[in-house]
Amino acid sequence: MARHWENSIKLVLLISITIATSHRVYAQSAGNTVASFGWVHISPISSSDPLTVTSIAGHPVNEPKEGTGADATNADTVGVGLEHYFTDNIGVSMLGGYPTYMNLKGSGTLASYGVLGKGRPWSPQLIFNYHFMSADSKFRPFAGIGVAYTWYTNAKITNQSFVTSLVGPGGSASAKASSSWDPVFQVGANYRFAQHWTAGVTVMYIPTSTNLTLTARTATGTEIVANTKVRVRPIITFLNVAYIF
């Protein structure tokens, strides 16, 4: 009987150690890497300077069009993230995703045109996070600060009525948006609902802006260049599920 109890105690201890070890490995702790996937909603707080005609046929003009403006619209896309925990509380994450088109609509005297053009914003981020509470807690809020590099591809003017107002019938226009390095601020929380899996939400703020250059040509080939500064400043929400390695 004593031998039976001794073996039972050893078995219980072995199981307890195994559970504790497994629990620690799959917690969000030093050495873990977490891969996340989910839905990203981009909600810009946008404004712009008045559109300014800077040159006509190569000659400087610098003629602001008072009352003109433009705003960026909401966008949705798929996001992917990767975070490595260097300590139980400190991690470094990268977030990116396939960018959807973001529309630019007229405001002020340009509001009647609706959407003026669109472009694809790319903004991968590198963020240092501090995770609160202990590593084996199921619910863990966090806060982070980092940097993003933002650039735009496929920028184009899509509203021919707007182009006609700039250069007359038969004209054309193209667009180019500048890139920038921007700070990133984020807060969020994760909930571990299974050994390897968490669900989470992250809210980010990126104060960014771009110089938008419009190059238009009249039907006879005269080039007209206009410029405006668009402040995008998006609030980005990332709803995700993640796997702990």
WOMO-V229608 format. One record per backbone hydrogen bond with DSSP energy under -0.5 kcal/mol. NH is the residue of the N-H (numbers start at 1). CO is the residue of the C=O. E is the energy in kcal/mol with one decimal. If there is no record, write none. Layout:
BEGIN
nh=(NH,NH)
co=(CO,CO)
e=(E,E)
END
This chain:
BEGIN
nh=(5,6,7,8,9,10,11,12,13,14,15,16,17,18,19,20,21,22,23,24,25,26,27,28,29,31,32,34,35,36,37,38,39,40,41,42,43,43,44,45,45,46,47,49,52,53,54,54,55,56,57,59,61,63,64,65,66,68,69,71,73,75,77,78,79,80,81,82,83,84,85,86,86,87,91,91,92,93,94,95,96,98,99,102,103,104,105,105,106,107,109,110,111,113,114,116,117,118,119,120,121,121,122,124,125,126,127,128,129,129,130,131,131,132,132,137,140,140,142,143,144,145,146,147,148,149,150,150,151,153,156,158,158,159,160,163,164,165,166,166,167,168,171,172,174,175,176,178,180,182,184,185,186,187,188,189,190,191,192,193,193,194,198,199,200,201,202,203,204,205,206,208,210,212,212,213,213,214,214,215,215,216,216,217,218,221,224,225,226,227,228,230,230,231,231,232,232,233,234,235,236,236,237,238,239,239,240,240,241,242,243,244,245,245)
co=(1,2,3,4,5,6,7,8,9,10,11,12,13,14,15,16,17,18,19,20,21,22,24,135,27,85,29,83,243,81,241,79,239,77,237,75,41,235,42,232,233,44,231,229,227,63,52,225,225,59,223,56,54,53,62,51,64,65,107,105,103,42,40,98,38,96,36,94,34,92,32,84,90,90,89,129,84,127,82,125,80,78,97,119,101,117,71,103,114,69,67,107,108,110,111,104,104,156,102,153,100,119,151,149,95,147,93,145,91,127,143,89,129,130,141,134,138,190,188,130,186,128,184,126,182,124,148,180,122,120,118,116,156,116,158,159,160,161,162,163,163,164,168,217,215,155,213,211,150,148,146,205,144,203,142,201,140,199,138,191,197,197,242,191,240,189,238,187,236,185,234,206,230,210,228,176,211,212,226,174,213,214,224,172,222,218,216,55,214,52,212,210,228,47,229,208,230,208,206,43,204,234,41,202,39,237,200,238,37,198,35,196,33,243)
e=(-2.4,-2.5,-2.3,-2.3,-2.7,-2.1,-2.2,-2.6,-2.5,-2.3,-2.6,-2.5,-2.6,-2.3,-2.6,-2.6,-2.7,-2.7,-2.7,-1.9,-2.3,-2.0,-0.9,-1.3,-1.4,-3.2,-2.5,-3.1,-2.2,-2.4,-2.3,-2.2,-1.9,-3.0,-2.5,-3.4,-0.6,-2.3,-0.5,-1.0,-1.3,-0.8,-1.7,-2.0,-2.5,-2.5,-0.7,-2.4,-1.6,-2.1,-3.6,-2.0,-2.6,-3.0,-0.6,-3.2,-1.0,-1.8,-1.0,-2.6,-2.2,-2.1,-2.3,-0.5,-2.7,-2.9,-2.2,-2.2,-2.5,-2.3,-2.8,-0.7,-2.1,-1.8,-0.5,-1.9,-2.2,-2.9,-2.5,-1.5,-2.4,-1.0,-0.7,-3.1,-0.5,-2.8,-2.8,-0.5,-3.0,-2.4,-2.4,-1.9,-1.4,-1.6,-1.4,-3.2,-1.5,-2.1,-1.4,-3.2,-0.7,-0.6,-3.5,-0.5,-2.1,-2.6,-2.7,-2.5,-3.2,-0.6,-3.0,-3.6,-0.5,-0.5,-2.6,-1.7,-0.5,-2.7,-2.6,-1.8,-2.7,-1.9,-2.3,-2.4,-2.9,-1.6,-0.6,-3.0,-2.4,-2.2,-2.5,-1.9,-0.5,-1.6,-0.8,-1.7,-2.6,-1.7,-1.1,-0.6,-2.6,-2.2,-1.4,-2.0,-2.1,-0.6,-1.8,-1.5,-2.2,-3.0,-1.9,-2.0,-2.3,-2.0,-2.1,-2.0,-1.9,-3.0,-2.6,-0.8,-0.9,-1.5,-2.1,-2.4,-2.7,-2.0,-1.9,-3.0,-3.1,-2.5,-1.9,-1.4,-2.4,-0.7,-3.1,-3.0,-0.6,-0.5,-3.0,-2.3,-0.5,-0.6,-3.2,-2.5,-2.2,-1.8,-3.2,-2.4,-2.7,-2.6,-2.0,-2.9,-0.6,-2.8,-0.6,-1.5,-0.7,-1.2,-0.7,-2.1,-2.6,-0.6,-2.5,-3.0,-2.4,-0.5,-2.4,-0.5,-2.2,-2.6,-2.8,-3.3,-3.1,-0.5)
END
